[in-house]
Amino acid sequence: MATAVRDRTLSGAAGIGIAVGVYGVSFGVLAVASGLSWVQACVMSMLVFTGASQFAFIGVLAAGGGLLAATGPAVMLAVRNAAYGLSLAPILPARLRDRALAAQVVIDETTAMARAQEDPAAARRAFLATGVSVWLCWNAGTLVGALLGGGLGDPRTLGLDAMFPAAFLALLAPQLRRAGAPVAAVAGAVVAVVLLPFAPAGVPVIAALAGIAPGLLLARGVRS
Amino acid sequence: MTWVVLLALAAVSYGLKAAGPLLAGGRELGPGVRRALDLAAVPLLAALILTQTVGDGHRLVLDARLPALAVAAVLVWRRAPFLVVVLAAAGTAALLRALGPV
Protein backbone atom coordinates (compact mmCIF):
# COMPACT_ATOMS: atom_id res chain seq x y z
CA MET A 1 0.00 0.00 0.00
CA ALA A 2 2.65 2.53 1.07
CA THR A 3 4.81 1.39 -1.87
CA ALA A 4 1.93 1.91 -4.28
CA VAL A 5 1.42 5.45 -2.96
CA ARG A 6 5.17 6.16 -3.28
CA ASP A 7 5.21 4.81 -6.85
CA ARG A 8 2.27 7.00 -7.74
CA THR A 9 4.06 10.02 -6.27
CA LEU A 10 7.21 9.33 -8.28
CA SER A 11 5.38 8.67 -11.53
CA GLY A 12 3.30 11.79 -10.94
CA ALA A 13 6.48 13.82 -10.39
CA ALA A 14 8.05 12.36 -13.54
CA GLY A 15 4.89 12.99 -15.57
CA ILE A 16 4.69 16.61 -14.47
CA GLY A 17 8.40 16.99 -15.21
CA ILE A 18 8.03 15.70 -18.76
CA ALA A 19 5.04 17.96 -19.45
CA VAL A 20 6.93 20.94 -18.03
CA GLY A 21 9.97 19.98 -20.12
CA VAL A 22 7.92 20.01 -23.31
CA TYR A 23 6.60 23.43 -22.39
CA GLY A 24 10.15 24.51 -21.50
CA VAL A 25 11.12 23.79 -25.11
CA SER A 26 8.49 26.23 -26.31
CA PHE A 27 9.62 28.76 -23.68
CA GLY A 28 13.16 28.51 -25.05
CA VAL A 29 11.94 28.99 -28.61
CA LEU A 30 9.75 31.97 -27.69
CA ALA A 31 12.39 33.55 -25.44
CA VAL A 32 14.93 33.62 -28.26
CA ALA A 33 12.26 34.89 -30.65
CA SER A 34 11.48 37.73 -28.19
CA GLY A 35 15.07 38.95 -28.35
CA LEU A 36 16.81 37.22 -25.42
CA SER A 37 20.04 35.36 -26.13
CA TRP A 38 20.03 31.61 -25.52
CA VAL A 39 22.23 32.13 -22.46
CA GLN A 40 19.79 34.70 -21.06
CA ALA A 41 16.88 32.33 -21.68
CA CYS A 42 18.69 29.52 -19.82
CA VAL A 43 19.80 31.70 -16.89
CA MET A 44 16.25 33.00 -16.59
CA SER A 45 14.86 29.48 -16.35
CA MET A 46 17.46 28.45 -13.76
CA LEU A 47 17.16 31.51 -11.50
CA VAL A 48 13.69 32.98 -12.01
CA PHE A 49 12.15 29.51 -12.35
CA THR A 50 8.46 30.32 -12.36
CA GLY A 51 6.88 29.53 -15.71
CA ALA A 52 3.95 31.91 -15.85
CA SER A 53 6.16 34.88 -14.88
CA GLN A 54 8.75 33.95 -17.48
CA PHE A 55 6.12 33.67 -20.20
CA ALA A 56 4.58 37.00 -19.16
CA PHE A 57 8.05 38.61 -19.32
CA ILE A 58 8.95 37.42 -22.82
CA GLY A 59 5.37 37.97 -24.01
CA VAL A 60 5.63 41.71 -23.28
CA LEU A 61 9.12 41.85 -24.82
CA ALA A 62 7.89 40.06 -27.95
CA ALA A 63 4.99 42.53 -28.23
CA GLY A 64 7.50 45.38 -28.28
CA GLY A 65 7.26 46.43 -24.61
CA GLY A 66 10.34 47.55 -22.70
CA LEU A 67 12.24 45.57 -20.07
CA LEU A 68 10.58 47.37 -17.17
CA ALA A 69 7.09 46.99 -18.66
CA ALA A 70 7.86 43.29 -18.94
CA THR A 71 8.98 43.05 -15.31
CA GLY A 72 5.73 44.27 -13.69
CA PRO A 73 3.43 41.44 -14.78
CA ALA A 74 6.21 38.90 -14.20
CA VAL A 75 6.58 40.01 -10.55
CA MET A 76 2.81 40.09 -9.99
CA LEU A 77 2.50 36.57 -11.32
CA ALA A 78 5.29 35.49 -8.95
CA VAL A 79 3.51 36.89 -5.87
CA ARG A 80 1.42 33.76 -5.54
CA ASN A 81 4.63 31.84 -4.84
CA ALA A 82 4.84 33.79 -1.57
CA ALA A 83 1.48 32.33 -0.55
CA TYR A 84 2.71 28.88 -1.56
CA GLY A 85 5.93 29.40 0.41
CA LEU A 86 4.03 30.27 3.58
CA SER A 87 1.73 27.29 3.28
CA LEU A 88 4.59 24.89 2.47
CA ALA A 89 6.92 26.14 5.23
CA PRO A 90 5.93 23.37 7.70
CA ILE A 91 6.84 20.53 5.31
CA LEU A 92 10.13 21.91 3.90
CA PRO A 93 13.49 20.48 5.11
CA ALA A 94 14.59 21.88 8.50
CA ARG A 95 18.28 22.52 7.71
CA LEU A 96 18.81 26.11 6.57
CA ARG A 97 20.84 25.23 3.48
CA ASP A 98 18.34 22.60 2.31
CA ARG A 99 15.48 24.92 3.11
CA ALA A 100 17.03 27.77 1.09
CA LEU A 101 17.53 25.43 -1.89
CA ALA A 102 14.03 23.97 -1.60
CA ALA A 103 12.55 27.48 -1.61
CA GLN A 104 13.68 27.90 -5.22
CA VAL A 105 11.21 25.20 -6.34
CA VAL A 106 8.18 26.62 -4.48
CA ILE A 107 5.87 26.92 -7.51
CA ASP A 108 2.42 25.82 -8.74
CA GLU A 109 3.32 22.26 -9.60
CA THR A 110 5.26 21.40 -6.44
CA THR A 111 2.63 23.03 -4.20
CA ALA A 112 -0.19 21.15 -5.88
CA MET A 113 1.66 17.82 -5.62
CA ALA A 114 2.43 18.41 -1.94
CA ARG A 115 -1.18 19.39 -1.23
CA ALA A 116 -2.52 16.25 -2.87
CA GLN A 117 -0.81 14.01 -0.25
CA GLU A 118 -2.38 12.60 2.89
CA ASP A 119 0.36 13.27 5.49
CA PRO A 120 3.33 15.64 5.98
CA ALA A 121 6.00 13.02 5.20
CA ALA A 122 4.34 12.12 1.90
CA ALA A 123 3.84 15.82 1.16
CA ARG A 124 7.56 16.55 1.68
CA ARG A 125 8.54 13.61 -0.53
CA ALA A 126 6.12 14.68 -3.27
CA PHE A 127 7.32 18.30 -3.05
CA LEU A 128 11.00 17.38 -3.37
CA ALA A 129 10.49 14.76 -6.11
CA THR A 130 8.37 17.16 -8.16
CA GLY A 131 10.75 20.07 -7.49
CA VAL A 132 13.81 18.19 -8.75
CA SER A 133 11.96 16.72 -11.71
CA VAL A 134 10.38 20.01 -12.78
CA TRP A 135 13.58 22.06 -12.29
CA LEU A 136 15.68 19.68 -14.37
CA CYS A 137 13.10 19.26 -17.14
CA TRP A 138 12.22 22.96 -17.36
CA ASN A 139 15.89 23.88 -17.76
CA ALA A 140 16.66 21.04 -20.17
CA GLY A 141 13.60 22.06 -22.21
CA THR A 142 14.62 25.72 -22.20
CA LEU A 143 18.12 24.85 -23.42
CA VAL A 144 16.81 22.64 -26.23
CA GLY A 145 14.21 25.23 -27.27
CA ALA A 146 16.64 28.14 -27.16
CA LEU A 147 19.17 26.25 -29.31
CA LEU A 148 16.51 25.08 -31.75
CA GLY A 149 15.45 28.71 -32.06
CA GLY A 150 12.74 29.26 -34.60
CA GLY A 151 13.20 25.77 -36.09
CA LEU A 152 10.14 24.37 -34.29
CA GLY A 153 7.77 26.73 -36.02
CA ASP A 154 4.78 28.49 -34.47
CA PRO A 155 4.03 27.07 -30.97
CA ARG A 156 0.37 27.78 -31.63
CA THR A 157 0.32 25.50 -34.65
CA LEU A 158 1.56 22.72 -32.39
CA GLY A 159 -1.10 23.58 -29.81
CA LEU A 160 1.54 24.23 -27.14
CA ASP A 161 -0.43 27.20 -25.78
CA ALA A 162 -3.31 24.83 -24.96
CA MET A 163 -1.04 22.73 -22.75
CA PHE A 164 -0.87 25.31 -19.95
CA PRO A 165 -4.59 25.45 -19.06
CA ALA A 166 -4.80 21.66 -19.34
CA ALA A 167 -1.84 21.25 -16.98
CA PHE A 168 -3.29 23.74 -14.48
CA LEU A 169 -6.63 21.91 -14.64
CA ALA A 170 -4.95 18.60 -13.84
CA LEU A 171 -3.26 20.31 -10.87
CA LEU A 172 -6.49 21.94 -9.70
CA ALA A 173 -8.77 18.88 -9.87
CA PRO A 174 -7.47 17.02 -6.76
CA GLN A 175 -7.71 20.22 -4.71
CA LEU A 176 -11.39 20.69 -5.47
CA ARG A 177 -12.29 18.14 -2.78
CA ARG A 178 -11.48 20.68 -0.03
CA ALA A 179 -14.49 22.31 1.63
CA GLY A 180 -15.33 25.53 -0.19
CA ALA A 181 -12.82 24.88 -2.98
CA PRO A 182 -15.28 24.66 -5.90
CA VAL A 183 -16.81 28.00 -4.88
CA ALA A 184 -13.34 29.57 -4.51
CA ALA A 185 -12.39 28.25 -7.96
CA VAL A 186 -15.47 29.62 -9.70
CA ALA A 187 -15.24 32.96 -7.88
CA GLY A 188 -11.53 33.29 -8.73
CA ALA A 189 -12.12 32.43 -12.38
CA VAL A 190 -14.97 34.95 -12.68
CA VAL A 191 -12.90 37.74 -11.06
CA ALA A 192 -9.98 37.06 -13.41
CA VAL A 193 -12.06 36.98 -16.59
CA VAL A 194 -13.98 40.12 -15.65
CA LEU A 195 -10.72 42.01 -14.96
CA LEU A 196 -8.80 40.66 -17.97
CA PRO A 197 -9.94 43.23 -20.56
CA PHE A 198 -8.72 46.28 -18.63
CA ALA A 199 -6.46 45.35 -15.69
CA PRO A 200 -2.67 45.26 -16.30
CA ALA A 201 -1.28 41.84 -17.25
CA GLY A 202 -0.87 39.62 -14.18
CA VAL A 203 -3.37 41.56 -12.03
CA PRO A 204 -6.43 39.41 -12.91
CA VAL A 205 -4.72 36.26 -11.61
CA ILE A 206 -3.63 37.96 -8.37
CA ALA A 207 -7.09 39.50 -7.88
CA ALA A 208 -8.58 36.01 -8.17
CA LEU A 209 -7.27 35.43 -4.63
CA ALA A 210 -10.49 37.22 -3.60
CA GLY A 211 -12.16 33.90 -4.41
CA ILE A 212 -10.78 32.61 -1.10
CA ALA A 213 -13.39 34.68 0.80
CA PRO A 214 -16.60 33.02 -0.47
CA GLY A 215 -14.80 29.67 -0.30
CA LEU A 216 -13.98 30.14 3.40
CA LEU A 217 -17.48 31.39 4.20
CA LEU A 218 -18.98 28.34 2.59
CA ALA A 219 -16.52 25.99 4.29
CA ARG A 220 -17.47 27.53 7.66
CA GLY A 221 -21.14 27.01 6.85
CA VAL A 222 -20.48 23.34 6.06
CA ARG A 223 -18.68 22.79 9.38
CA SER A 224 -21.23 24.44 11.65
CA MET B 1 20.50 46.26 -19.08
CA THR B 2 18.76 43.02 -19.98
CA TRP B 3 21.05 41.16 -17.57
CA VAL B 4 20.39 43.64 -14.75
CA VAL B 5 16.63 43.27 -15.18
CA LEU B 6 16.85 39.48 -15.45
CA LEU B 7 18.93 39.18 -12.28
CA ALA B 8 16.67 41.62 -10.42
CA LEU B 9 13.63 39.57 -11.46
CA ALA B 10 15.42 36.42 -10.28
CA ALA B 11 16.16 38.04 -6.90
CA VAL B 12 12.57 39.26 -6.42
CA SER B 13 11.15 35.94 -7.49
CA TYR B 14 13.42 34.04 -5.07
CA GLY B 15 12.60 36.48 -2.28
CA LEU B 16 8.88 35.85 -2.74
CA LYS B 17 9.33 32.07 -2.68
CA ALA B 18 11.73 32.07 0.27
CA ALA B 19 10.02 34.63 2.53
CA GLY B 20 7.66 32.06 4.05
CA PRO B 21 10.07 29.14 4.47
CA LEU B 22 13.06 31.22 5.69
CA LEU B 23 11.43 33.99 7.74
CA ALA B 24 8.10 32.61 8.96
CA GLY B 25 9.20 28.97 9.24
CA GLY B 26 9.01 28.53 13.00
CA ARG B 27 5.99 30.73 13.46
CA GLU B 28 2.59 29.20 14.00
CA LEU B 29 -0.14 30.60 11.81
CA GLY B 30 -3.66 31.13 13.08
CA PRO B 31 -6.25 28.59 11.92
CA GLY B 32 -8.03 31.20 9.79
CA VAL B 33 -4.83 32.22 7.98
CA ARG B 34 -3.92 28.55 7.65
CA ARG B 35 -7.26 27.74 5.97
CA ALA B 36 -7.00 30.78 3.69
CA LEU B 37 -3.49 29.79 2.59
CA ASP B 38 -4.58 26.18 2.09
CA LEU B 39 -7.25 27.42 -0.25
CA ALA B 40 -5.06 30.05 -1.99
CA ALA B 41 -3.90 27.88 -4.89
CA VAL B 42 -7.46 27.00 -5.89
CA PRO B 43 -8.74 30.39 -7.17
CA LEU B 44 -5.28 31.19 -8.61
CA LEU B 45 -5.17 27.96 -10.62
CA ALA B 46 -8.77 28.49 -11.75
CA ALA B 47 -7.88 32.03 -12.85
CA LEU B 48 -4.80 30.79 -14.73
CA ILE B 49 -6.90 28.17 -16.51
CA LEU B 50 -9.52 30.66 -17.63
CA THR B 51 -7.18 33.53 -18.57
CA GLN B 52 -4.91 31.20 -20.54
CA THR B 53 -7.85 29.55 -22.29
CA VAL B 54 -9.87 32.61 -23.36
CA GLY B 55 -7.33 35.42 -22.88
CA ASP B 56 -5.32 37.01 -25.68
CA GLY B 57 -3.61 40.05 -24.23
CA HIS B 58 -6.54 42.14 -23.00
CA ARG B 59 -9.05 40.49 -25.31
CA LEU B 60 -11.34 37.56 -24.57
CA VAL B 61 -11.33 35.14 -27.51
CA LEU B 62 -12.90 31.73 -28.09
CA ASP B 63 -10.51 29.61 -30.11
CA ALA B 64 -9.08 26.09 -30.30
CA ARG B 65 -7.88 26.31 -26.69
CA LEU B 66 -11.45 25.99 -25.36
CA PRO B 67 -12.25 22.59 -26.98
CA ALA B 68 -8.72 21.54 -26.00
CA LEU B 69 -9.56 22.37 -22.37
CA ALA B 70 -12.83 20.43 -22.67
CA VAL B 71 -10.91 17.35 -23.85
CA ALA B 72 -8.50 17.84 -20.95
CA ALA B 73 -11.41 18.13 -18.51
CA VAL B 74 -12.90 14.82 -19.65
CA LEU B 75 -9.50 13.13 -19.33
CA VAL B 76 -8.91 14.61 -15.86
CA TRP B 77 -12.38 13.39 -14.83
CA ARG B 78 -11.49 9.91 -16.20
CA ARG B 79 -8.27 10.10 -14.13
CA ALA B 80 -5.96 9.93 -17.15
CA PRO B 81 -2.22 10.45 -16.47
CA PHE B 82 -1.02 14.07 -16.43
CA LEU B 83 1.04 13.68 -19.60
CA VAL B 84 -1.91 12.21 -21.52
CA VAL B 85 -4.04 15.17 -20.43
CA VAL B 86 -1.63 17.88 -21.62
CA LEU B 87 -0.65 16.11 -24.85
CA ALA B 88 -4.31 15.49 -25.73
CA ALA B 89 -5.00 19.21 -25.17
CA ALA B 90 -2.10 20.21 -27.41
CA GLY B 91 -3.16 17.65 -30.04
CA THR B 92 -6.76 18.87 -30.01
CA ALA B 93 -5.73 22.49 -30.47
CA ALA B 94 -3.20 21.63 -33.19
CA LEU B 95 -5.71 19.47 -35.05
CA LEU B 96 -8.49 22.07 -34.90
CA ARG B 97 -6.12 24.79 -36.11
CA ALA B 98 -4.91 22.58 -38.95
CA LEU B 99 -8.51 21.80 -39.98
CA GLY B 100 -10.17 25.16 -39.79
CA PRO B 101 -10.20 28.80 -38.80
CA VAL B 102 -10.44 28.35 -35.01
Interface residues (C-beta under 8 A of the other chain):
Chain A: S11 G12 G15 I16 I18 A19 V22 L36 Q40 V43 M44 L47 V48 F49 T50 A52 S53 F57 A63 L67 L68 A70 T71 A74 V75 A78 V79 R80 N81 A82 A83 Y84 G85 L86 S87 L88 A89 L92 L96 R99 A100 A102 A103 Q104 V106 I107 D108 T111 A112 R115 R156 T157 L158 G159 L160 D161 A162 M163 F164 P165 A166 A167 F168 L169 A170 L171 L172 A173 Q175 L176 R178 G180 A181 A184 A185 V186 A187 G188 A189 V191 A192 V193 L196 P197 F198 A201 P204 V205 A207 A208 L209 A210 G211 I212 G215 L216 A219
Chain B: M1 T2 W3 V5 L6 L7 A8 L9 A10 V12 S13 Y14 L16 K17 A18 A19 G20 P21 L22 A24 G25 L29 G32 R34 R35 A36 L37 D38 L39 A40 A41 V42 P43 L44 L45 A46 A47 L48 I49 L50 T51 Q52 T53 V54 G55 G57 H58 R59 L60 A64 R65 A68 L69 A72 A73 V76 W77 P81 F82 L83 V85 V86 L87 A88 A89 A90 G91 T92 A93 A94 L95 R97 A98
